[in-house]
């Protein structure tokens, strides 16, 4: 038994699922219950990493966009900004 922050846990360190179900206090990486969330597929993920990934918009940067009136993503050509040569 492991006692931490006024609660009793079976293990100190465990998997994300064990931390989620309050069987373990933290993961090997140090994530506690408050640092974990479930994503839209029901997978237990790090809250901070999930938040960061949402802000990055990787699909849009790769050229995939949602089109109004259509289902699914559509590939579009991106207009890349060109940098001119800098004058010294």
N, CA, C and O atoms as CSV, one atom per row, in Angstrom:
chain,resi,resn,atom,element,x,y,z
A,1,UNK,N,N,0.828,-1.189,0.000
A,1,UNK,CA,C,0.000,0.000,0.000
A,1,UNK,C,C,0.873,1.253,0.000
A,1,UNK,O,O,1.943,1.296,0.608
A,2,UNK,N,N,0.381,2.260,-0.698
A,2,UNK,CA,C,1.112,3.516,-0.823
A,2,UNK,C,C,0.187,4.652,-0.387
A,2,UNK,O,O,-0.931,4.773,-0.888
A,3,UNK,N,N,0.642,5.461,0.521
A,3,UNK,CA,C,-0.155,6.583,1.018
A,3,UNK,C,C,0.412,7.886,0.473
A,3,UNK,O,O,1.593,8.182,0.651
A,4,UNK,N,N,-0.440,8.663,-0.193
A,4,UNK,CA,C,-0.013,9.960,-0.724
A,4,UNK,C,C,-1.208,10.894,-0.783
A,4,UNK,O,O,-2.308,10.486,-1.155
A,5,UNK,N,N,-0.994,12.118,-0.424
A,5,UNK,CA,C,-2.000,13.191,-0.439
A,5,UNK,C,C,-3.349,12.755,0.150
A,5,UNK,O,O,-4.406,13.012,-0.426
A,6,UNK,N,N,-3.286,12.095,1.302
A,6,UNK,CA,C,-4.488,11.700,2.029
A,6,UNK,C,C,-5.251,10.529,1.440
A,6,UNK,O,O,-6.359,10.236,1.891
A,7,UNK,N,N,-4.693,9.851,0.447
A,7,UNK,CA,C,-5.358,8.706,-0.182
A,7,UNK,C,C,-4.458,7.478,-0.110
A,7,UNK,O,O,-3.251,7.591,0.102
A,8,UNK,N,N,-5.054,6.318,-0.289
A,8,UNK,CA,C,-4.303,5.063,-0.290
A,8,UNK,C,C,-4.377,4.437,-1.677
A,8,UNK,O,O,-5.457,4.307,-2.254
A,9,UNK,N,N,-3.225,4.054,-2.202
A,9,UNK,CA,C,-3.129,3.430,-3.521
A,9,UNK,C,C,-2.472,2.064,-3.378
A,9,UNK,O,O,-1.667,1.852,-2.471
A,10,UNK,N,N,-2.812,1.137,-4.270
A,10,UNK,CA,C,-2.199,-0.192,-4.242
A,10,UNK,C,C,-0.729,-0.122,-4.643
A,10,UNK,O,O,0.108,-0.843,-4.102
A,11,UNK,N,N,-0.426,0.759,-5.603
A,11,UNK,CA,C,0.945,0.923,-6.099
A,11,UNK,C,C,1.309,2.401,-6.095
A,11,UNK,O,O,0.433,3.266,-6.116
A,12,UNK,N,N,2.590,2.679,-6.068
A,12,UNK,CA,C,3.053,4.055,-6.203
A,12,UNK,C,C,3.113,4.411,-7.684
A,12,UNK,O,O,2.612,5.454,-8.105
A,13,UNK,N,N,3.734,3.529,-8.470
A,13,UNK,CA,C,3.930,3.768,-9.897
A,13,UNK,C,C,3.183,2.708,-10.703
A,13,UNK,O,O,3.264,1.517,-10.404
A,14,UNK,N,N,2.455,3.154,-11.729
A,14,UNK,CA,C,1.706,2.204,-12.545
A,14,UNK,C,C,1.446,2.731,-13.938
A,14,UNK,O,O,1.990,3.761,-14.335
A,15,UNK,N,N,0.607,2.016,-14.685
A,15,UNK,CA,C,0.271,2.420,-16.053
A,15,UNK,C,C,-0.717,3.580,-16.018
A,15,UNK,O,O,-1.233,3.935,-14.958
A,16,UNK,N,N,-0.978,4.171,-17.189
A,16,UNK,CA,C,-1.938,5.274,-17.263
A,16,UNK,C,C,-3.327,4.820,-16.838
A,16,UNK,O,O,-4.051,5.557,-16.167
A,17,UNK,N,N,-3.697,3.606,-17.229
A,17,UNK,CA,C,-5.009,3.063,-16.864
A,17,UNK,C,C,-5.113,2.887,-15.348
A,17,UNK,O,O,-6.154,3.175,-14.758
A,18,UNK,N,N,-4.043,2.420,-14.727
A,18,UNK,CA,C,-4.036,2.236,-13.273
A,18,UNK,C,C,-4.142,3.572,-12.554
A,18,UNK,O,O,-4.830,3.675,-11.538
A,19,UNK,N,N,-3.475,4.585,-13.063
A,19,UNK,CA,C,-3.553,5.926,-12.479
A,19,UNK,C,C,-4.961,6.480,-12.678
A,19,UNK,O,O,-5.520,7.099,-11.772
A,20,UNK,N,N,-5.538,6.260,-13.865
A,20,UNK,CA,C,-6.886,6.745,-14.175
A,20,UNK,C,C,-7.931,6.148,-13.222
A,20,UNK,O,O,-8.862,6.837,-12.803
A,21,UNK,N,N,-7.769,4.861,-12.884
A,21,UNK,CA,C,-8.717,4.169,-12.006
A,21,UNK,C,C,-8.323,4.243,-10.529
A,21,UNK,O,O,-8.865,3.510,-9.702
A,22,UNK,N,N,-7.378,5.129,-10.199
A,22,UNK,CA,C,-6.905,5.357,-8.827
A,22,UNK,C,C,-6.347,4.100,-8.152
A,22,UNK,O,O,-6.469,3.932,-6.939
A,23,UNK,N,N,-5.734,3.219,-8.951
A,23,UNK,CA,C,-5.064,2.037,-8.417
A,23,UNK,C,C,-3.605,2.375,-8.126
A,23,UNK,O,O,-3.011,1.847,-7.186
A,24,UNK,N,N,-3.031,3.264,-8.946
A,24,UNK,CA,C,-1.650,3.713,-8.763
A,24,UNK,C,C,-1.642,5.234,-8.617
A,24,UNK,O,O,-2.534,5.922,-9.113
A,25,UNK,N,N,-0.628,5.745,-7.934
A,25,UNK,CA,C,-0.543,7.192,-7.691
A,25,UNK,C,C,-0.069,7.964,-8.913
A,25,UNK,O,O,-0.634,9.006,-9.244
A,26,UNK,N,N,0.971,7.461,-9.592
A,26,UNK,CA,C,1.527,8.155,-10.755
A,26,UNK,C,C,2.100,7.155,-11.760
A,26,UNK,O,O,2.287,5.978,-11.451
A,27,UNK,N,N,2.375,7.653,-12.978
A,27,UNK,CA,C,2.996,6.820,-14.013
A,27,UNK,C,C,4.511,6.891,-13.861
A,27,UNK,O,O,5.021,7.644,-13.031
A,28,UNK,N,N,5.224,6.112,-14.657
A,28,UNK,CA,C,6.687,6.135,-14.598
A,28,UNK,C,C,7.229,7.494,-15.029
A,28,UNK,O,O,8.329,7.882,-14.635
A,29,UNK,N,N,6.460,8.210,-15.833
A,29,UNK,CA,C,6.861,9.550,-16.272
A,29,UNK,C,C,6.450,10.647,-15.308
A,29,UNK,O,O,6.749,11.820,-15.531
A,30,UNK,N,N,5.757,10.266,-14.225
A,30,UNK,CA,C,5.378,11.242,-13.210
A,30,UNK,C,C,4.003,11.868,-13.390
A,30,UNK,O,O,3.664,12.818,-12.685
A,31,UNK,N,N,3.198,11.347,-14.328
A,31,UNK,CA,C,1.858,11.893,-14.540
A,31,UNK,C,C,0.907,11.391,-13.457
A,31,UNK,O,O,0.858,10.195,-13.170
A,32,UNK,N,N,0.155,12.310,-12.861
A,32,UNK,CA,C,-0.852,11.941,-11.872
A,32,UNK,C,C,-2.227,12.022,-12.524
A,32,UNK,O,O,-2.331,12.357,-13.704
A,33,UNK,N,N,-3.272,11.722,-11.778
A,33,UNK,CA,C,-4.644,11.687,-12.311
A,33,UNK,C,C,-5.039,13.033,-12.916
A,33,UNK,O,O,-5.710,13.070,-13.948
A,34,UNK,N,N,-4.636,14.134,-12.292
A,34,UNK,CA,C,-5.015,15.461,-12.796
A,34,UNK,C,C,-4.294,15.829,-14.097
A,34,UNK,O,O,-4.722,16.746,-14.798
A,35,UNK,N,N,-3.214,15.130,-14.425
A,35,UNK,CA,C,-2.474,15.385,-15.666
A,35,UNK,C,C,-2.980,14.561,-16.839
A,35,UNK,O,O,-2.485,14.715,-17.956
A,36,UNK,N,N,-3.960,13.686,-16.609
A,36,UNK,CA,C,-4.461,12.796,-17.653
A,36,UNK,C,C,-5.889,13.155,-18.060
A,36,UNK,O,O,-6.694,13.591,-17.237
A,37,UNK,N,N,-6.188,12.961,-19.354
A,37,UNK,CA,C,-7.553,13.120,-19.871
A,37,UNK,C,C,-7.808,12.012,-20.885
A,37,UNK,O,O,-6.877,11.330,-21.313
A,38,UNK,N,N,-9.067,11.833,-21.270
A,38,UNK,CA,C,-9.391,10.889,-22.338
A,38,UNK,C,C,-9.590,11.690,-23.612
A,38,UNK,O,O,-10.258,12.724,-23.599
A,39,UNK,N,N,-9.010,11.217,-24.719
A,39,UNK,CA,C,-9.196,11.904,-25.996
A,39,UNK,C,C,-10.507,11.450,-26.632
A,39,UNK,O,O,-11.250,10.677,-26.028
A,40,UNK,N,N,-10.796,11.922,-27.841
A,40,UNK,CA,C,-12.087,11.606,-28.451
A,40,UNK,C,C,-12.240,10.142,-28.842
A,40,UNK,O,O,-13.350,9.706,-29.148
A,41,UNK,N,N,-11.177,9.385,-28.841
A,41,UNK,CA,C,-11.240,7.947,-29.099
A,41,UNK,C,C,-11.277,7.142,-27.806
A,41,UNK,O,O,-11.295,5.912,-27.838
A,42,UNK,N,N,-11.289,7.829,-26.676
A,42,UNK,CA,C,-11.364,7.161,-25.382
A,42,UNK,C,C,-10.035,6.677,-24.847
A,42,UNK,O,O,-9.991,5.892,-23.900
A,43,UNK,N,N,-8.941,7.143,-25.452
A,43,UNK,CA,C,-7.608,6.751,-25.014
A,43,UNK,C,C,-7.138,7.703,-23.915
A,43,UNK,O,O,-7.403,8.904,-23.986
A,44,UNK,N,N,-6.452,7.188,-22.913
A,44,UNK,CA,C,-5.949,8.022,-21.825
A,44,UNK,C,C,-4.640,8.652,-22.275
A,44,UNK,O,O,-3.667,7.954,-22.562
A,45,UNK,N,N,-4.625,9.987,-22.332
A,45,UNK,CA,C,-3.459,10.718,-22.831
A,45,UNK,C,C,-3.077,11.838,-21.870
A,45,UNK,O,O,-3.849,12.206,-20.985
A,46,UNK,N,N,-1.881,12.369,-22.057
A,46,UNK,CA,C,-1.408,13.499,-21.270
A,46,UNK,C,C,-2.199,14.744,-21.655
A,46,UNK,O,O,-2.333,15.047,-22.841
A,47,UNK,N,N,-2.720,15.463,-20.680
A,47,UNK,CA,C,-3.547,16.648,-20.931
A,47,UNK,C,C,-2.735,17.752,-21.598
A,47,UNK,O,O,-3.216,18.391,-22.534
A,48,UNK,N,N,-1.515,17.983,-21.131
A,48,UNK,CA,C,-0.699,19.062,-21.682
A,48,UNK,C,C,-0.261,18.771,-23.110
A,48,UNK,O,O,-0.247,19.675,-23.946
A,49,UNK,N,N,0.100,17.518,-23.406
A,49,UNK,CA,C,0.509,17.153,-24.769
A,49,UNK,C,C,-0.660,17.246,-25.730
A,49,UNK,O,O,-0.500,17.659,-26.879
A,50,UNK,N,N,-1.836,16.861,-25.258
A,50,UNK,CA,C,-3.041,16.912,-26.075
A,50,UNK,C,C,-3.383,18.356,-26.430
A,50,UNK,O,O,-3.744,18.658,-27.568
A,51,UNK,N,N,-3.265,19.233,-25.455
A,51,UNK,CA,C,-3.545,20.662,-25.643
A,51,UNK,C,C,-2.556,21.276,-26.644
A,51,UNK,O,O,-2.946,22.048,-27.521
A,52,UNK,N,N,-1.277,20.923,-26.500
A,52,UNK,CA,C,-0.230,21.430,-27.387
A,52,UNK,C,C,-0.456,20.960,-28.817
A,52,UNK,O,O,-0.317,21.740,-29.759
A,53,UNK,N,N,-0.805,19.686,-28.983
A,53,UNK,CA,C,-1.022,19.108,-30.311
A,53,UNK,C,C,-2.201,19.765,-31.018
A,53,UNK,O,O,-2.166,19.956,-32.234
A,54,UNK,N,N,-3.250,20.115,-30.262
A,54,UNK,CA,C,-4.411,20.786,-30.850
A,54,UNK,C,C,-4.019,22.145,-31.412
A,54,UNK,O,O,-4.512,22.560,-32.461
A,55,UNK,N,N,-3.134,22.832,-30.709
A,55,UNK,CA,C,-2.707,24.167,-31.135
A,55,UNK,C,C,-1.796,24.128,-32.354
A,55,UNK,O,O,-1.710,25.113,-33.088
A,56,UNK,N,N,-1.111,23.004,-32.585
A,56,UNK,CA,C,-0.154,22.911,-33.692
A,56,UNK,C,C,-0.816,22.823,-35.060
A,56,UNK,O,O,-0.226,23.252,-36.052
A,57,UNK,N,N,-2.024,22.279,-35.136
A,57,UNK,CA,C,-2.779,22.138,-36.389
A,57,UNK,C,C,-1.935,21.498,-37.496
A,57,UNK,O,O,-1.774,22.078,-38.569
A,58,UNK,N,N,-1.405,20.316,-37.235
A,58,UNK,CA,C,-0.506,19.643,-38.176
A,58,UNK,C,C,-1.156,19.294,-39.504
A,58,UNK,O,O,-0.510,19.388,-40.548
A,59,UNK,N,N,-2.432,18.889,-39.486
A,59,UNK,CA,C,-3.106,18.532,-40.738
A,59,UNK,C,C,-3.247,19.750,-41.649
A,59,UNK,O,O,-3.042,19.650,-42.859
A,60,UNK,N,N,-3.597,20.894,-41.071
A,60,UNK,CA,C,-3.732,22.110,-41.871
A,60,UNK,C,C,-2.393,22.528,-42.463
A,60,UNK,O,O,-2.331,22.971,-43.610
A,61,UNK,N,N,-1.336,22.391,-41.696
A,61,UNK,CA,C,-0.003,22.743,-42.195
A,61,UNK,C,C,0.441,21.799,-43.305
A,61,UNK,O,O,1.246,22.176,-44.156
A,62,UNK,N,N,-0.086,20.562,-43.299
A,62,UNK,CA,C,0.231,19.585,-44.343
A,62,UNK,C,C,-0.680,19.738,-45.559
A,62,UNK,O,O,-0.490,19.052,-46.563
A,63,UNK,N,N,-1.676,20.640,-45.477
A,63,UNK,CA,C,-2.537,20.914,-46.624
A,63,UNK,C,C,-3.904,20.265,-46.588
A,63,UNK,O,O,-4.592,20.262,-47.609
A,64,UNK,N,N,-4.331,19.714,-45.462
A,64,UNK,CA,C,-5.640,19.067,-45.342
A,64,UNK,C,C,-6.620,19.990,-44.641
A,64,UNK,O,O,-6.355,20.457,-43.533
A,65,UNK,N,N,-7.760,20.255,-45.285
A,65,UNK,CA,C,-8.760,21.167,-44.743
A,65,UNK,C,C,-10.152,20.561,-44.833
A,65,UNK,O,O,-10.397,19.661,-45.636
A,66,UNK,N,N,-11.062,21.062,-44.001
A,66,UNK,CA,C,-12.468,20.675,-44.071
A,66,UNK,C,C,-13.145,21.616,-45.056
A,66,UNK,O,O,-12.948,22.829,-44.985
A,67,UNK,N,N,-13.938,21.074,-45.973
A,67,UNK,CA,C,-14.650,21.880,-46.958
A,67,UNK,C,C,-16.117,21.959,-46.570
A,67,UNK,O,O,-16.719,20.951,-46.201
A,68,UNK,N,N,-16.684,23.134,-46.650
A,68,UNK,CA,C,-18.080,23.349,-46.278
A,68,UNK,C,C,-18.997,22.526,-47.184
A,68,UNK,O,O,-18.855,22.557,-48.407
A,69,UNK,N,N,-19.924,21.803,-46.594
A,69,UNK,CA,C,-20.881,21.004,-47.353
A,69,UNK,C,C,-20.394,19.634,-47.759
A,69,UNK,O,O,-21.125,18.893,-48.416
A,70,UNK,N,N,-19.165,19.271,-47.381
A,70,UNK,CA,C,-18.611,17.958,-47.724
A,70,UNK,C,C,-18.123,17.255,-46.467
A,70,UNK,O,O,-17.722,17.893,-45.493
A,71,UNK,N,N,-18.165,15.928,-46.507
A,71,UNK,CA,C,-17.671,15.143,-45.375
A,71,UNK,C,C,-16.230,14.725,-45.638
A,71,UNK,O,O,-15.896,14.295,-46.742
A,72,UNK,N,N,-15.393,14.850,-44.642
A,72,UNK,CA,C,-14.008,14.409,-44.747
A,72,UNK,C,C,-13.069,15.529,-45.146
A,72,UNK,O,O,-13.495,16.600,-45.578
A,73,UNK,N,N,-11.795,15.262,-44.994
A,73,UNK,CA,C,-10.773,16.255,-45.297
A,73,UNK,C,C,-10.461,16.275,-46.787
A,73,UNK,O,O,-10.595,15.267,-47.481
A,74,UNK,N,N,-10.046,17.435,-47.257
A,74,UNK,CA,C,-9.716,17.612,-48.665
A,74,UNK,C,C,-8.344,18.260,-48.765
A,74,UNK,O,O,-8.042,19.216,-48.050
A,75,UNK,N,N,-7.519,17.731,-49.657
A,75,UNK,CA,C,-6.164,18.256,-49.824
A,75,UNK,C,C,-6.209,19.528,-50.659
A,75,UNK,O,O,-6.815,19.562,-51.730
A,76,UNK,N,N,-5.563,20.566,-50.158
A,76,UNK,CA,C,-5.476,21.832,-50.878
A,76,UNK,C,C,-4.021,22.241,-50.990
A,76,UNK,O,O,-3.203,21.929,-50.124
A,77,UNK,N,N,-3.712,22.937,-52.058
A,77,UNK,CA,C,-2.347,23.424,-52.254
A,77,UNK,C,C,-2.128,24.626,-51.342
A,77,UNK,O,O,-2.932,25.558,-51.324
A,78,UNK,N,N,-1.048,24.597,-50.596
A,78,UNK,CA,C,-0.744,25.703,-49.700
A,78,UNK,C,C,0.081,26.751,-50.416
A,78,UNK,O,O,0.969,26.427,-51.205
A,79,UNK,N,N,-0.217,27.999,-50.140
A,79,UNK,CA,C,0.607,29.073,-50.690
A,79,UNK,C,C,1.695,29.360,-49.663
A,79,UNK,O,O,1.447,29.985,-48.632
A,80,UNK,N,N,2.864,28.909,-49.951
A,80,UNK,CA,C,3.995,29.090,-49.035
A,80,UNK,C,C,4.563,30.499,-49.198
A,80,UNK,O,O,4.715,31.002,-50.311
A,81,UNK,N,N,4.863,31.105,-48.085
A,81,UNK,CA,C,5.454,32.442,-48.131
A,81,UNK,C,C,6.935,32.300,-48.455
A,81,UNK,O,O,7.650,31.522,-47.823
A,82,UNK,N,N,7.381,33.054,-49.437
A,82,UNK,CA,C,8.792,32.991,-49.810
A,82,UNK,C,C,9.528,34.147,-49.159
A,82,UNK,O,O,9.055,35.282,-49.130
A,83,UNK,N,N,10.662,33.831,-48.654
A,83,UNK,CA,C,11.480,34.877,-48.047
A,83,UNK,C,C,12.464,35.393,-49.081
A,83,UNK,O,O,13.129,34.617,-49.768
A,84,UNK,N,N,12.547,36.683,-49.180
A,84,UNK,CA,C,13.499,37.274,-50.110
A,84,UNK,C,C,14.895,37.254,-49.527
A,84,UNK,O,O,15.075,37.022,-48.332
A,85,UNK,N,N,15.875,37.497,-50.366
A,85,UNK,CA,C,17.242,37.537,-49.861
A,85,UNK,C,C,17.428,38.820,-49.064
A,85,UNK,O,O,16.976,39.892,-49.468
A,86,UNK,N,N,18.075,38.698,-47.967
A,86,UNK,CA,C,18.263,39.859,-47.099
A,86,UNK,C,C,19.476,40.656,-47.550
A,86,UNK,O,O,20.536,40.111,-47.860
A,87,UNK,N,N,19.280,41.951,-47.573
A,87,UNK,CA,C,20.387,42.825,-47.969
A,87,UNK,C,C,21.160,43.263,-46.736
A,87,UNK,O,O,20.582,43.640,-45.717
A,88,UNK,N,N,22.465,43.204,-46.855
A,88,UNK,CA,C,23.313,43.547,-45.715
A,88,UNK,C,C,23.546,45.037,-45.612
A,88,UNK,O,O,24.242,45.492,-44.703
